Amino acid sequence: MTRLKKQDELSDNLLQSFMREFYGYGNPAGKWWFIGMEEAGGRNLEEVHLRLNTWESLGRKTHVDICEYNCRIGRDFRFIPDRPSLSRTWAGLIRVLLSAHGQNPEREAVRNYQKHSLGRIKGDTYLVELLPLASPDAKKWFYGGWFPKLPYLKSRDDYEREVRPYRIERLKRLVKKYRPRNVLFYGKKNTEYWEQIAGGSFKKESNESRSIGVRRTHDQIFVSMDHPVAHGLTIPDFQAVGRWFANKKVSLPEVQREFYESI
């Protein structure tokens, strides 16, 4: 019983450290940041423990390499095969980026970028989540039963009220520290939080078939768009956002050719 209690305490402490300290995948010094609400996953406690223990084994860092982390938690199908499985969310973001670079965001180009470049520690992109815990969707919440000693995990509402303000303030500091040139928020229902991170209100701008929210400073562009898996969103919509960035003469990353041979 004592051993189980000690293990529970270790798990609780690790989870709390993860929520405070981990923010995303890739290189925060890169020119492109993609910021969403939360990562998909967290379907069972075993997966959550694997995520936490993997983060701990990688040094409890603010950011990690997306390929290394995902391969260690059993999601290597996104990177290792000759034709890795595409993530719908990542694919939409990559299509924006490739279109901004003047490239055709066809399926194999997207697959190549996901496999070799997206969220890599030496690359030019940084994938960030506002909320730290992976969840299957916004309507499901399992953490209260898994971590009963943490009262603010009893419900999703309690969790968000506890965690979100701190995360917003920390992300504001990270944006100020690294000064990413292009910041793309996705998921318009979270616009009020995106504006807090960006440091000001967005203005609507026409973007061909859909509108986007925009905030500019002297050296940064913040854009808010629909979530890549939103109903009705099509490849031309991602291309339109990419062309918008291109027209603003933003800085664009080179495709990182290096592959993680050690995985």
C-alpha positions as CSV (number, residue, x, y, z in Angstrom):
1,M,0.0,0.0,0.0
2,T,2.8,2.4,0.9
3,R,4.5,1.7,-2.5
4,L,1.3,2.4,-4.4
5,K,0.8,5.6,-2.5
6,K,4.3,6.7,-3.2
7,Q,3.9,5.9,-6.9
8,D,0.7,7.9,-7.0
9,E,2.4,10.9,-5.5
10,L,5.3,10.6,-8.0
11,S,2.7,10.5,-10.8
12,D,0.8,13.5,-9.5
13,N,4.0,15.5,-9.1
14,L,5.2,14.6,-12.6
15,L,1.9,15.5,-14.1
16,Q,1.9,18.9,-12.4
17,S,5.5,19.6,-13.6
18,F,4.4,18.6,-17.1
19,M,1.5,21.0,-17.1
20,R,3.6,23.9,-15.9
21,E,6.7,23.3,-18.0
22,F,6.0,21.6,-21.3
23,Y,4.8,23.7,-24.2
24,G,5.4,22.1,-27.5
25,Y,7.4,20.5,-30.3
26,G,10.2,22.0,-32.3
27,N,12.4,25.1,-32.2
28,P,11.0,28.2,-30.4
29,A,13.6,30.2,-32.1
30,G,12.1,29.3,-35.5
31,K,10.2,31.8,-37.6
32,W,6.9,30.0,-37.6
33,W,4.8,29.2,-34.5
34,F,1.5,27.2,-34.7
35,I,-0.6,27.5,-31.6
36,G,-3.7,25.3,-30.9
37,M,-5.9,24.5,-27.9
38,E,-4.7,21.0,-26.9
39,E,-3.2,17.9,-28.4
40,A,-5.4,14.9,-29.3
41,G,-4.8,11.7,-27.3
42,G,-5.0,10.7,-23.7
43,R,-7.5,7.9,-24.2
44,N,-6.3,5.8,-21.3
45,L,-4.1,6.1,-18.2
46,E,-1.3,4.0,-19.7
47,E,-0.9,6.4,-22.6
48,V,-0.8,9.4,-20.2
49,H,1.9,7.7,-18.1
50,L,3.9,6.9,-21.2
51,R,3.7,10.5,-22.3
52,L,4.8,11.8,-18.9
53,N,7.6,9.3,-18.5
54,T,8.9,10.0,-22.0
55,W,8.9,13.8,-21.3
56,E,10.8,13.1,-18.1
57,S,13.4,10.9,-19.9
58,L,14.0,13.7,-22.4
59,G,15.0,16.1,-19.6
60,R,11.6,17.7,-18.7
61,K,12.2,20.4,-21.3
62,T,9.9,23.2,-22.4
63,H,10.1,21.8,-26.0
64,V,11.1,18.5,-27.6
65,D,11.6,17.1,-31.0
66,I,8.2,16.0,-32.4
67,C,9.6,12.9,-34.1
68,E,11.7,11.7,-31.2
69,Y,8.9,12.2,-28.7
70,N,6.1,10.6,-30.8
71,C,8.3,7.6,-31.8
72,R,8.9,6.9,-28.1
73,I,5.2,6.9,-27.3
74,G,4.3,4.6,-30.1
75,R,3.2,7.1,-32.7
76,D,6.1,6.5,-35.1
77,F,3.5,5.9,-37.9
78,R,3.6,9.6,-38.4
79,F,7.3,9.6,-39.3
80,I,9.0,6.3,-39.8
81,P,7.3,4.5,-42.7
82,D,8.2,5.3,-46.3
83,R,4.7,6.9,-46.5
84,P,3.8,8.0,-43.0
85,S,0.2,8.5,-42.0
86,L,-0.8,12.2,-42.2
87,S,-2.2,14.0,-39.3
88,R,-5.2,16.1,-40.5
89,T,-4.3,19.0,-38.1
90,W,-0.6,19.0,-39.1
91,A,-1.4,18.6,-42.8
92,G,-3.5,21.8,-42.7
93,L,-0.7,23.8,-41.1
94,I,1.9,22.4,-43.5
95,R,-0.3,23.3,-46.4
96,V,-0.4,26.9,-45.2
97,L,3.4,27.0,-44.8
98,L,4.1,25.4,-48.2
99,S,1.7,27.7,-49.9
100,A,3.3,30.7,-48.3
101,H,6.6,29.4,-49.7
102,G,5.1,29.2,-53.2
103,Q,5.1,25.4,-53.3
104,N,2.2,23.2,-54.3
105,P,0.8,21.7,-51.1
106,E,0.0,18.3,-52.7
107,R,-0.3,15.2,-50.6
108,E,3.3,13.9,-51.0
109,A,4.9,17.3,-50.4
110,V,2.9,17.5,-47.2
111,R,3.9,14.0,-46.2
112,N,7.5,14.8,-46.8
113,Y,7.4,17.9,-44.7
114,Q,5.6,16.1,-41.8
115,K,8.2,13.3,-41.9
116,H,11.4,15.5,-42.1
117,S,10.7,19.0,-41.0
118,L,7.6,19.8,-38.9
119,G,8.4,20.4,-35.2
120,R,12.0,19.4,-35.4
121,I,14.4,20.7,-32.7
122,K,16.8,22.2,-35.3
123,G,14.0,23.3,-37.7
124,D,12.1,26.5,-38.2
125,T,8.7,25.6,-36.7
126,Y,7.3,25.4,-33.2
127,L,4.0,23.6,-32.4
128,V,2.5,24.9,-29.1
129,E,-0.6,24.0,-27.1
130,L,-2.5,26.3,-24.9
131,L,-3.7,23.5,-22.6
132,P,-1.1,20.8,-21.7
133,L,-3.1,17.6,-21.3
134,A,-3.9,15.5,-24.4
135,S,-7.6,14.6,-24.7
136,P,-9.7,12.8,-27.3
137,D,-11.9,15.8,-27.7
138,A,-13.3,18.8,-25.8
139,K,-16.3,16.8,-24.6
140,K,-14.4,14.0,-22.9
141,W,-12.6,14.3,-19.6
142,F,-10.9,11.4,-17.8
143,Y,-8.2,13.0,-15.7
144,G,-10.4,13.5,-12.6
145,G,-10.7,9.7,-12.2
146,W,-7.0,9.1,-13.0
147,F,-5.6,11.7,-10.6
148,P,-8.2,12.1,-7.8
149,K,-5.8,13.8,-5.4
150,L,-5.6,16.9,-7.7
151,P,-9.0,18.6,-7.1
152,Y,-8.7,21.0,-10.0
153,L,-8.8,18.0,-12.4
154,K,-12.2,16.9,-11.2
155,S,-13.8,18.5,-14.3
156,R,-12.6,20.1,-17.5
157,D,-14.0,23.5,-16.4
158,D,-12.0,23.3,-13.1
159,Y,-8.9,22.3,-15.0
160,E,-9.2,25.1,-17.5
161,R,-9.8,27.7,-14.9
162,E,-6.8,26.6,-13.0
163,V,-4.3,26.0,-15.8
164,R,-5.2,28.4,-18.6
165,P,-4.3,31.8,-17.0
166,Y,-0.8,30.6,-16.1
167,R,-0.3,29.1,-19.6
168,I,-1.4,32.3,-21.3
169,E,1.0,34.4,-19.2
170,R,3.9,31.9,-19.9
171,L,3.2,31.9,-23.6
172,K,3.1,35.7,-23.7
173,R,6.6,35.7,-22.1
174,L,7.9,33.0,-24.6
175,V,6.6,35.1,-27.5
176,K,8.3,38.2,-26.1
177,K,11.5,36.2,-25.6
178,Y,11.8,34.5,-29.0
179,R,10.0,37.0,-31.2
180,P,8.7,34.5,-33.8
181,R,8.1,36.3,-37.1
182,N,4.9,34.4,-38.0
183,V,2.4,33.1,-35.4
184,L,-0.6,31.2,-36.6
185,F,-3.4,30.4,-34.1
186,Y,-5.9,27.8,-35.1
187,G,-9.4,27.4,-33.6
188,K,-11.4,30.6,-33.7
189,K,-13.5,29.8,-30.7
190,N,-10.4,30.5,-28.6
191,T,-9.9,34.0,-30.1
192,E,-10.1,35.7,-26.8
193,Y,-7.1,33.7,-25.5
194,W,-5.2,34.1,-28.8
195,E,-5.6,37.9,-28.4
196,Q,-4.2,37.8,-24.9
197,I,-1.1,35.9,-26.1
198,A,-0.7,38.2,-29.1
199,G,-1.0,41.3,-26.9
200,G,-3.9,42.9,-28.6
201,S,-7.1,42.5,-30.6
202,F,-7.4,40.9,-34.0
203,K,-8.8,42.7,-37.0
204,K,-10.8,40.8,-39.6
205,E,-9.3,40.7,-43.0
206,S,-10.8,39.2,-46.2
207,N,-9.0,36.1,-47.2
208,E,-10.7,34.9,-50.4
209,S,-13.3,32.3,-49.3
210,R,-12.9,32.9,-45.5
211,S,-11.9,35.7,-43.2
212,I,-8.9,35.6,-40.8
213,G,-8.1,37.6,-37.7
214,V,-4.9,39.6,-37.9
215,R,-2.7,41.5,-35.5
216,R,0.6,43.1,-36.7
217,T,3.5,44.6,-34.8
218,H,6.6,46.1,-36.3
219,D,8.3,42.7,-36.5
220,Q,5.6,40.1,-36.0
221,I,2.4,38.9,-37.7
222,F,-0.3,37.1,-35.6
223,V,-3.1,35.3,-37.6
224,S,-6.1,33.5,-36.3
225,M,-7.8,30.9,-38.5
226,D,-10.3,28.1,-38.3
227,H,-9.0,24.8,-36.9
228,P,-7.7,22.6,-39.7
229,V,-10.3,19.9,-39.0
230,A,-13.2,22.4,-39.0
231,H,-16.2,21.3,-41.1
232,G,-16.1,22.6,-44.6
233,L,-12.4,23.6,-44.6
234,T,-10.7,22.6,-47.9
235,I,-7.2,22.6,-49.3
236,P,-7.9,25.9,-51.2
237,D,-8.6,27.5,-47.9
238,F,-5.2,26.6,-46.5
239,Q,-3.6,27.8,-49.8
240,A,-5.4,31.1,-49.4
241,V,-4.0,31.6,-45.9
242,G,-0.5,30.7,-47.2
243,R,-0.9,33.2,-50.1
244,W,-1.9,35.9,-47.6
245,F,1.4,35.3,-45.6
246,A,3.3,35.3,-48.9
247,N,1.8,38.7,-49.8
248,K,3.0,40.1,-46.5
249,K,6.6,39.1,-47.4
250,V,7.0,37.0,-44.3
251,S,10.2,35.0,-43.6
252,L,9.8,31.4,-44.6
253,P,11.6,28.2,-43.4
254,E,13.7,26.0,-45.6
255,V,12.6,22.4,-45.6
256,Q,14.8,20.5,-43.2
257,R,16.3,17.5,-45.0
258,E,17.9,15.9,-42.0
259,F,16.1,12.8,-40.7
260,Y,16.3,11.4,-37.2
261,E,18.5,8.4,-38.0
262,S,18.8,7.4,-34.3
263,I,15.1,6.6,-33.9
